[in-house]
Amino acid sequence: MKKLIAEFIGTLWLVLGGCGSAVLAAAYPELGIGFVGVALAFGLTVVTMAYAIGHISGCHLNPAVSIGLWAGGRFDKKELLPYIIAQVLGGIAGAGILYLIASGKPGFELGGFAANGYAEHSHGGYSMLSALICEIVMTFMFLIVILGATHSKAPKYLAGLAIGLSLTLIHLISIPVTNTSVNPARSTSQAIFVGDWAIDQLWLFWLAPIVGALIAGVVYKYMSPETE
């Protein structure tokens, strides 16, 4: 239960910090954070939580990460479903808090609410195929970094920094394509509030990250068969 509470809080912080920067700060050009600031915010949520709860739950914050770690032989299958449920609920709670804050502004309009999308709901108008490829590859690379940085032979205490920076880089690449998911819990949390098109397109932001994570888990296990 302590692990699940940690995952709930960590995913809440990921959504509130990352999506919050997009909804509350990036909406104002005079603040100057733009895509770079949003990308950094997502990375910072992971870095801060890695050192806050990493020793409790492993700081997955993401169903795709849990699945990828399982595929790589680093996570017990029996813990998968409880972790995923805790992550999705934490994400929804984070989005709920963000909604309460954002809706307190006069003239508030929900808009995209930092939801993920493709085609007309992509910042750059990228197609469904582009979004699918992008999310699979970005999640694959994210899991390769995670599996490598947390390996017993990797430098200790630097895993959180490497993982957070990799998520920042992933956002810098893919925000124009899909608004960056690589995390089904993060996508679900925003889609629930937006509804309509965000729910219709949510399937891609579950399928692609899970596929990318599974491939990464198998590949990394082959490259580095030693576990802990």
Backbone bond lengths (Angstrom), bond angles and torsions (degrees), N, CA, C in turn:
res aa  C-N    CA-C-N  psi(-1)  N-CA   C-N-CA  omega(-1)  CA-C   N-CA-C  phi
1 M - - - 1.460 - - 1.528 111.37 -
2 K 1.335 116.57 -36.88 1.475 119.32 178.45 1.524 110.94 -62.38
3 K 1.328 116.02 -38.83 1.466 119.90 177.84 1.528 110.76 -63.49
4 L 1.326 116.15 -41.97 1.459 120.24 -177.87 1.527 111.65 -68.41
5 I 1.325 116.17 -38.34 1.469 119.73 175.93 1.525 110.17 -62.82
6 A 1.334 115.56 -41.16 1.469 120.12 178.85 1.526 110.85 -62.93
7 E 1.337 116.97 -42.38 1.463 120.33 178.76 1.530 111.32 -66.39
8 F 1.317 116.58 -37.88 1.468 121.06 176.93 1.529 109.97 -60.65
9 I 1.317 116.78 -51.08 1.470 121.03 -178.17 1.527 110.64 -64.61
10 G 1.328 116.49 -42.52 1.457 119.90 -178.42 1.522 112.72 -63.94
11 T 1.340 116.90 -42.33 1.464 119.55 179.74 1.519 111.20 -71.19
12 L 1.323 116.18 -34.53 1.469 120.55 173.20 1.525 109.95 -56.33
13 W 1.323 116.09 -46.55 1.473 121.45 -178.80 1.526 111.17 -66.32
14 L 1.326 117.37 -38.36 1.459 121.47 177.82 1.527 110.51 -58.87
15 V 1.324 116.32 -48.18 1.470 120.89 -178.40 1.521 110.81 -70.39
16 L 1.309 116.53 -45.52 1.463 119.42 -178.71 1.523 111.31 -64.74
17 G 1.317 117.31 -42.25 1.463 120.79 -179.25 1.511 113.18 -74.26
18 G 1.342 116.71 -48.32 1.457 120.06 -176.78 1.517 112.80 -74.01
19 C 1.332 116.20 -57.03 1.468 119.35 179.58 1.527 111.05 -67.91
20 G 1.330 116.11 -32.68 1.461 119.53 177.90 1.512 112.25 -61.33
21 S 1.330 117.04 -38.58 1.466 119.65 178.63 1.526 110.67 -64.51
22 A 1.341 116.07 -34.39 1.460 120.05 179.93 1.527 111.58 -73.53
23 V 1.333 116.24 -43.23 1.463 120.93 -175.98 1.525 112.18 -76.51
24 L 1.337 116.49 -41.06 1.462 119.89 -172.14 1.525 114.06 -94.51
25 A 1.326 117.17 -35.41 1.469 119.41 -173.70 1.520 113.39 -105.56
26 A 1.339 117.23 -46.64 1.466 119.26 -176.32 1.524 112.27 -65.58
27 A 1.329 116.72 -16.89 1.467 120.36 179.26 1.533 111.78 -70.04
28 Y 1.337 116.61 -13.15 1.465 120.90 -177.69 1.525 109.63 -112.81
29 P 1.325 118.68 102.55 1.472 121.67 -177.77 1.519 113.21 -55.73
30 E 1.333 117.17 -31.63 1.462 119.69 -177.63 1.524 112.91 -66.38
31 L 1.336 116.48 -20.02 1.464 119.50 177.15 1.521 111.42 -77.96
32 G 1.320 116.28 -23.61 1.456 120.69 170.31 1.512 117.48 73.89
33 I 1.360 120.07 16.50 1.461 117.03 -177.65 1.522 111.91 -83.91
34 G 1.329 119.00 -33.60 1.454 122.67 175.78 1.517 114.29 50.70
35 F 1.350 116.29 -159.24 1.456 121.58 179.02 1.521 111.41 -62.09
36 V 1.326 115.96 -36.73 1.472 119.86 -178.28 1.516 110.52 -63.11
37 G 1.315 116.48 -43.39 1.456 120.01 179.35 1.512 112.68 -64.80
38 V 1.326 116.72 -39.60 1.462 120.68 178.25 1.527 110.38 -65.78
39 A 1.324 116.27 -43.47 1.465 120.53 178.26 1.524 110.82 -59.99
40 L 1.314 115.98 -43.31 1.465 120.23 179.19 1.523 111.15 -65.61
41 A 1.324 116.54 -38.00 1.469 120.14 179.73 1.524 111.34 -61.68
42 F 1.321 117.69 -43.44 1.459 120.24 177.47 1.529 110.63 -61.89
43 G 1.326 116.13 -43.50 1.458 119.34 178.73 1.513 112.40 -62.49
44 L 1.325 116.67 -39.71 1.462 120.90 -179.07 1.523 112.08 -67.18
45 T 1.336 117.23 -33.58 1.470 118.23 177.96 1.525 110.23 -63.01
46 V 1.329 116.28 -39.65 1.468 119.83 -179.99 1.521 111.24 -70.22
47 V 1.324 116.84 -43.07 1.471 119.72 179.34 1.527 110.55 -60.28
48 T 1.321 116.67 -48.15 1.465 119.59 -176.75 1.525 111.60 -65.48
49 M 1.326 117.05 -41.20 1.461 119.68 179.30 1.523 112.64 -73.00
50 A 1.325 117.67 -30.25 1.468 120.23 178.63 1.523 110.39 -58.08
51 Y 1.334 115.95 -40.90 1.462 119.44 -179.25 1.524 112.61 -86.03
52 A 1.332 116.34 -16.99 1.468 120.02 179.52 1.524 112.30 -86.32
53 I 1.337 116.62 -42.27 1.472 119.29 -174.53 1.522 113.68 -126.45
54 G 1.322 117.12 0.86 1.458 119.38 -178.84 1.519 112.75 -55.82
55 H 1.322 116.55 -37.33 1.469 120.94 -179.39 1.524 112.74 -76.80
56 I 1.329 116.83 -9.46 1.468 121.10 179.90 1.526 110.64 -96.75
57 S 1.335 115.82 -54.41 1.474 120.04 -173.33 1.518 114.17 -119.73
58 G 1.323 117.26 -8.25 1.450 120.34 -173.20 1.510 112.97 92.17
59 C 1.339 116.68 -8.67 1.471 122.82 176.59 1.527 111.94 54.71
60 H 1.325 116.56 59.91 1.462 119.95 177.02 1.529 111.19 -77.04
61 L 1.324 117.52 -52.67 1.471 125.10 177.08 1.525 113.43 60.04
62 N 1.324 117.85 17.84 1.452 119.90 -167.12 1.529 109.15 -166.75
63 P 1.331 118.55 120.12 1.462 119.77 178.05 1.522 113.41 -55.85
64 A 1.327 117.36 -36.57 1.470 120.24 179.77 1.523 110.87 -64.96
65 V 1.322 117.17 -36.84 1.462 120.60 178.17 1.525 110.30 -65.64
66 S 1.318 117.13 -45.26 1.459 120.50 178.36 1.523 111.18 -60.22
67 I 1.332 116.59 -43.15 1.462 121.34 179.98 1.530 110.38 -67.29
68 G 1.314 117.49 -41.41 1.462 120.89 178.85 1.517 112.28 -65.09
69 L 1.324 116.63 -39.79 1.463 120.33 177.43 1.528 110.81 -65.84
70 W 1.327 116.21 -37.04 1.461 119.74 175.84 1.536 110.28 -63.92
71 A 1.342 116.26 -45.79 1.466 120.24 179.65 1.523 111.34 -62.83
72 G 1.332 116.71 -29.06 1.462 121.41 179.04 1.516 113.88 -87.05
73 G 1.330 116.44 4.11 1.455 120.40 178.21 1.506 114.93 78.73
74 R 1.326 116.73 21.99 1.467 120.82 -176.72 1.523 113.64 -110.81
75 F 1.332 117.96 -0.42 1.461 119.63 -173.41 1.513 109.46 -145.15
76 D 1.320 116.10 139.11 1.460 122.60 -177.32 1.527 110.55 -74.65
77 K 1.323 116.52 129.87 1.463 121.79 -177.77 1.527 112.42 -57.91
78 K 1.332 117.16 -34.80 1.464 120.22 -176.52 1.526 112.62 -67.54
79 E 1.326 117.23 -17.14 1.464 120.57 178.89 1.529 113.03 -92.30
80 L 1.338 117.08 -8.09 1.463 120.53 -174.50 1.524 112.96 -58.84
81 L 1.315 117.20 -56.62 1.463 119.89 -175.54 1.523 112.44 -61.69
82 P 1.345 120.01 -46.63 1.469 119.25 177.67 1.529 112.54 -59.12
83 Y 1.331 117.18 -39.98 1.468 120.47 178.49 1.531 110.37 -63.04
84 I 1.328 116.46 -46.44 1.463 120.45 -177.61 1.524 110.79 -62.44
85 I 1.317 117.10 -42.22 1.468 120.78 178.30 1.533 110.28 -62.09
86 A 1.328 116.96 -45.94 1.468 120.79 179.85 1.526 110.97 -61.75
87 Q 1.329 116.82 -39.93 1.467 121.03 -179.60 1.530 111.30 -66.90
88 V 1.321 117.06 -44.53 1.465 120.11 -179.71 1.527 110.34 -64.79
89 L 1.324 117.00 -43.46 1.472 120.23 179.01 1.529 110.84 -65.08
90 G 1.318 116.90 -39.31 1.465 120.05 177.45 1.514 111.62 -63.59
91 G 1.332 116.09 -41.48 1.462 119.90 177.63 1.517 112.17 -62.39
92 I 1.330 115.99 -43.45 1.468 120.18 178.78 1.527 110.69 -63.01
93 A 1.330 116.24 -40.34 1.470 119.62 177.83 1.521 110.80 -62.95
94 G 1.338 117.13 -41.58 1.458 121.04 178.08 1.518 111.60 -62.70
95 A 1.338 116.33 -42.58 1.463 120.69 178.19 1.527 110.89 -65.97
96 G 1.345 116.43 -35.93 1.458 120.34 177.86 1.516 112.14 -63.99
97 I 1.332 116.20 -43.32 1.464 120.33 177.15 1.526 110.18 -62.89
98 L 1.334 115.85 -43.54 1.463 120.44 178.94 1.523 110.77 -60.57
99 Y 1.328 117.00 -41.76 1.465 120.63 179.17 1.525 110.92 -62.56
100 L 1.329 116.91 -43.03 1.467 120.21 -179.97 1.528 111.16 -61.96
101 I 1.326 115.75 -38.36 1.472 119.29 179.12 1.527 110.33 -70.79
102 A 1.344 115.88 -51.27 1.464 120.69 -174.72 1.521 111.97 -63.58
103 S 1.322 117.42 -37.25 1.460 120.73 -176.73 1.521 112.89 -74.50
104 G 1.315 117.42 -4.70 1.460 120.66 177.28 1.510 113.87 -80.89
105 K 1.327 116.84 -3.14 1.463 120.80 178.64 1.526 109.84 -89.23
106 P 1.335 117.84 133.32 1.467 119.90 177.22 1.527 111.12 -56.40
107 G 1.304 116.46 136.65 1.453 121.14 179.53 1.516 114.24 76.77
108 F 1.317 117.00 17.27 1.459 121.24 -178.05 1.515 111.90 -56.49
109 E 1.338 116.18 134.75 1.453 123.18 172.52 1.519 107.68 -128.25
110 L 1.319 116.92 131.59 1.460 121.24 -175.32 1.521 112.19 -62.48
111 G 1.317 117.15 -45.62 1.459 120.26 -179.27 1.517 111.83 59.17
112 G 1.331 116.52 -142.43 1.456 120.74 180.00 1.504 113.97 -78.46
113 F 1.324 117.90 -19.55 1.469 123.92 177.23 1.526 111.63 50.73
114 A 1.334 116.54 38.48 1.471 123.50 178.24 1.520 112.90 61.66
115 A 1.335 117.75 23.79 1.465 120.89 178.36 1.523 110.24 -73.01
116 N 1.320 115.34 161.22 1.460 121.26 178.34 1.524 109.96 -94.00
117 G 1.334 116.68 146.19 1.451 119.47 -179.92 1.514 112.75 -164.44
118 Y 1.314 114.96 171.09 1.464 121.68 176.96 1.524 108.91 -134.94
119 A 1.333 116.04 175.15 1.468 122.78 -176.77 1.530 110.08 57.85
120 E 1.318 118.80 -123.78 1.473 119.64 -177.13 1.524 112.58 -68.43
121 H 1.319 117.90 -11.92 1.469 121.28 179.52 1.535 112.53 -103.31
122 S 1.320 115.35 10.41 1.468 122.35 172.06 1.523 107.93 -93.82
123 H 1.341 117.16 139.13 1.471 119.96 179.13 1.529 111.19 -53.91
124 G 1.323 115.86 -41.12 1.457 119.95 -177.76 1.511 113.96 -99.30
125 G 1.345 117.89 6.19 1.448 121.52 -179.95 1.524 113.77 72.84
126 Y 1.323 117.75 26.61 1.463 121.45 -177.78 1.527 111.80 -72.26
127 S 1.313 115.87 146.47 1.459 122.57 -175.16 1.527 112.17 -71.82
128 M 1.339 115.22 169.73 1.456 121.24 176.76 1.524 110.52 -59.98
129 L 1.329 117.90 -41.19 1.467 121.16 179.92 1.527 110.87 -64.18
130 S 1.325 116.99 -42.67 1.458 120.44 177.12 1.525 110.75 -60.24
131 A 1.333 115.79 -43.69 1.463 120.67 179.68 1.523 111.11 -63.72
132 L 1.326 116.36 -41.74 1.466 121.01 -179.50 1.522 111.06 -63.09
133 I 1.326 116.26 -47.98 1.469 120.45 179.32 1.522 110.56 -62.78
134 C 1.317 116.14 -45.46 1.460 121.12 -178.26 1.519 111.30 -59.35
135 E 1.318 117.04 -48.40 1.466 120.53 -177.00 1.530 112.24 -67.85
136 I 1.330 117.40 -36.67 1.468 119.91 177.32 1.523 110.31 -65.32
137 V 1.316 116.57 -48.93 1.469 120.60 -176.57 1.529 111.52 -67.64
138 M 1.333 117.31 -43.70 1.457 119.86 179.88 1.533 111.59 -62.86
139 T 1.342 116.86 -40.04 1.463 119.44 178.69 1.523 110.51 -69.76
140 F 1.323 116.41 -38.76 1.466 120.61 175.82 1.526 110.56 -55.24
141 M 1.325 116.48 -50.61 1.465 120.09 -178.68 1.528 111.59 -66.13
142 F 1.329 116.56 -37.18 1.463 120.69 177.94 1.526 110.11 -59.32
143 L 1.327 116.78 -45.29 1.464 120.34 -179.32 1.520 112.25 -70.60
144 I 1.320 117.91 -33.20 1.461 120.01 175.66 1.528 109.81 -61.44
145 V 1.330 115.95 -43.25 1.472 120.24 177.63 1.532 110.31 -63.83
146 I 1.319 116.68 -45.93 1.466 120.38 -178.08 1.527 111.10 -62.17
147 L 1.333 116.62 -48.08 1.457 120.41 -179.25 1.528 111.61 -63.56
148 G 1.324 116.25 -37.31 1.458 119.58 178.78 1.515 113.05 -73.58
149 A 1.334 116.26 -44.26 1.465 120.37 -176.09 1.522 112.78 -68.63
150 T 1.343 116.27 -25.44 1.465 119.59 -178.23 1.529 112.47 -100.35
151 H 1.322 117.29 5.58 1.468 120.72 178.03 1.527 109.72 -66.79
152 S 1.307 115.69 149.76 1.469 120.10 -177.15 1.525 112.60 -61.93
153 K 1.339 117.33 -23.68 1.465 120.41 -179.50 1.531 113.02 -93.06
154 A 1.314 117.16 -2.59 1.467 120.63 178.15 1.532 109.47 -79.52
155 P 1.342 117.38 157.49 1.469 120.06 178.42 1.527 111.18 -57.68
156 K 1.294 116.58 130.66 1.462 120.95 -178.27 1.530 110.51 -72.28
157 Y 1.314 115.01 153.18 1.462 125.04 175.22 1.531 114.63 70.72
158 L 1.334 117.51 -1.49 1.461 119.17 -179.77 1.530 112.52 -104.57
159 A 1.323 117.29 -4.55 1.458 120.69 -175.84 1.526 111.97 -59.22
160 G 1.321 116.98 -45.92 1.460 120.46 -177.92 1.514 112.16 -59.57
161 L 1.321 116.45 -39.91 1.464 120.83 -179.88 1.526 110.95 -68.03
162 A 1.331 116.72 -44.73 1.466 120.54 -180.00 1.524 111.03 -62.68
163 I 1.326 116.65 -42.96 1.461 120.74 -178.31 1.528 110.96 -68.19
164 G 1.328 116.92 -43.12 1.459 120.55 178.44 1.518 112.56 -62.93
165 L 1.339 116.66 -41.95 1.463 120.33 178.88 1.528 111.04 -67.36
166 S 1.333 116.95 -35.67 1.463 118.96 178.58 1.523 110.41 -66.03
167 L 1.333 117.32 -37.33 1.466 119.47 178.01 1.530 110.81 -67.81
168 T 1.321 116.58 -36.03 1.470 120.40 174.98 1.526 110.23 -60.58
169 L 1.325 116.41 -47.51 1.465 120.97 179.92 1.525 111.31 -61.86
170 I 1.318 116.35 -41.77 1.460 121.07 178.53 1.529 110.45 -59.09
171 H 1.319 116.82 -42.06 1.468 120.08 178.41 1.529 111.61 -66.90
172 L 1.315 117.38 -38.18 1.463 119.72 178.46 1.524 111.32 -62.00
173 I 1.328 116.12 -33.33 1.462 120.11 179.29 1.523 111.61 -77.90
174 S 1.325 117.04 -44.68 1.461 119.54 -163.77 1.526 117.20 -109.36
175 I 1.327 119.29 -2.76 1.470 118.93 175.31 1.536 111.28 -55.88
176 P 1.341 119.60 -42.93 1.466 118.23 179.80 1.524 113.72 -65.38
177 V 1.340 117.13 -21.82 1.465 120.71 -175.43 1.530 111.66 -87.89
178 T 1.330 116.58 -53.81 1.473 120.62 -174.42 1.526 113.55 -129.12
179 N 1.315 116.80 2.07 1.464 121.99 -169.79 1.532 110.23 69.42
180 T 1.309 115.87 13.88 1.463 127.09 176.58 1.523 114.36 56.33
181 S 1.315 113.75 114.69 1.453 120.16 170.93 1.524 109.14 -108.00
182 V 1.330 116.69 -80.06 1.476 125.45 -169.70 1.534 110.96 49.85
183 N 1.332 116.21 16.66 1.459 121.42 -175.13 1.537 109.71 -156.10
184 P 1.338 117.44 102.55 1.462 120.13 -178.88 1.529 114.34 -59.30
185 A 1.337 117.76 -32.51 1.469 119.76 179.41 1.522 110.61 -66.97
186 R 1.321 117.44 -42.26 1.465 122.26 178.56 1.529 110.42 -63.23
187 S 1.338 116.95 -41.54 1.462 120.84 -180.00 1.522 111.81 -67.51
188 T 1.327 116.12 -41.99 1.458 120.97 -178.85 1.519 111.39 -63.60
189 S 1.321 115.88 -41.84 1.469 120.34 -175.96 1.521 111.71 -60.22
190 Q 1.328 117.38 -41.01 1.464 120.05 -178.74 1.527 111.19 -79.59
191 A 1.339 116.38 -36.46 1.459 120.21 -178.19 1.524 111.92 -63.11
192 I 1.312 117.03 -34.79 1.465 120.95 179.90 1.528 111.02 -59.92
193 F 1.327 116.54 -38.31 1.464 120.21 -178.53 1.526 111.78 -80.26
194 V 1.327 117.22 -34.23 1.466 120.35 -179.85 1.524 110.68 -77.65
195 G 1.350 116.38 -39.69 1.461 121.18 -178.27 1.513 111.84 66.15
196 D 1.313 117.27 -158.28 1.457 124.10 170.94 1.536 112.03 47.85
197 W 1.344 117.16 -119.85 1.459 121.35 -175.27 1.525 112.68 -62.79
198 A 1.321 118.03 -32.95 1.466 120.70 -177.67 1.527 110.81 -66.05
199 I 1.321 116.71 -37.94 1.465 120.66 175.86 1.518 110.13 -69.33
200 D 1.328 117.34 -41.41 1.464 121.59 -179.79 1.534 111.60 -60.64
201 Q 1.325 116.95 -35.00 1.468 120.77 -176.73 1.527 113.39 -95.93
202 L 1.312 117.01 -0.74 1.462 121.01 -175.21 1.524 112.70 -62.66
203 W 1.328 117.78 -30.05 1.476 120.81 -178.71 1.523 111.88 -52.32
204 L 1.345 115.81 -40.68 1.470 119.24 -177.35 1.523 111.10 -64.26
205 F 1.335 116.28 -33.75 1.454 120.16 -175.71 1.532 113.37 -87.19
206 W 1.325 115.38 4.18 1.466 122.15 163.35 1.526 109.27 -101.92
207 L 1.330 115.49 -49.14 1.461 120.14 -175.18 1.528 112.65 -61.97
208 A 1.324 117.29 -53.82 1.459 120.69 -173.60 1.539 113.37 -62.30
209 P 1.345 119.16 -48.23 1.467 118.17 178.26 1.534 113.27 -61.58
210 I 1.327 116.95 -37.90 1.468 119.40 -179.96 1.521 110.66 -67.18
211 V 1.325 117.34 -42.53 1.470 120.81 177.64 1.530 110.44 -61.38
212 G 1.330 116.51 -47.59 1.460 120.26 179.34 1.513 112.53 -60.58
213 A 1.326 116.17 -40.10 1.466 121.16 -179.32 1.524 111.55 -67.93
214 L 1.332 116.85 -42.16 1.468 120.56 179.17 1.528 111.09 -62.96
215 I 1.312 116.81 -43.66 1.464 120.43 178.86 1.527 110.14 -62.13
216 A 1.329 116.36 -44.19 1.467 120.31 -179.73 1.520 111.79 -62.49
217 G 1.341 116.13 -41.75 1.454 119.64 179.87 1.515 111.89 -60.69
218 V 1.327 116.35 -44.21 1.467 121.06 179.82 1.523 110.61 -67.28
219 V 1.324 117.35 -45.17 1.463 121.58 -178.45 1.526 111.44 -63.33
220 Y 1.344 116.28 -45.69 1.461 118.10 -177.58 1.531 111.15 -68.59
221 K 1.312 116.81 -35.99 1.463 120.23 177.66 1.521 110.49 -63.24
222 Y 1.326 116.74 -35.56 1.466 121.28 176.96 1.531 110.76 -69.75
223 M 1.333 116.83 -43.56 1.461 120.49 -179.08 1.519 112.40 -68.17
224 S 1.317 115.71 -37.75 1.458 120.82 -174.58 1.531 108.79 -133.65
225 P 1.333 117.00 79.12 1.467 120.24 -174.26 1.523 114.65 -65.62
226 E 1.332 116.97 -21.61 1.471 119.26 176.24 1.518 109.42 -68.20
227 T 1.317 117.71 134.38 1.457 120.92 178.25 1.512 108.65 -96.67
228 E 1.323 117.62 -111.50 1.465 119.19 -176.75 1.525 110.63 -96.94
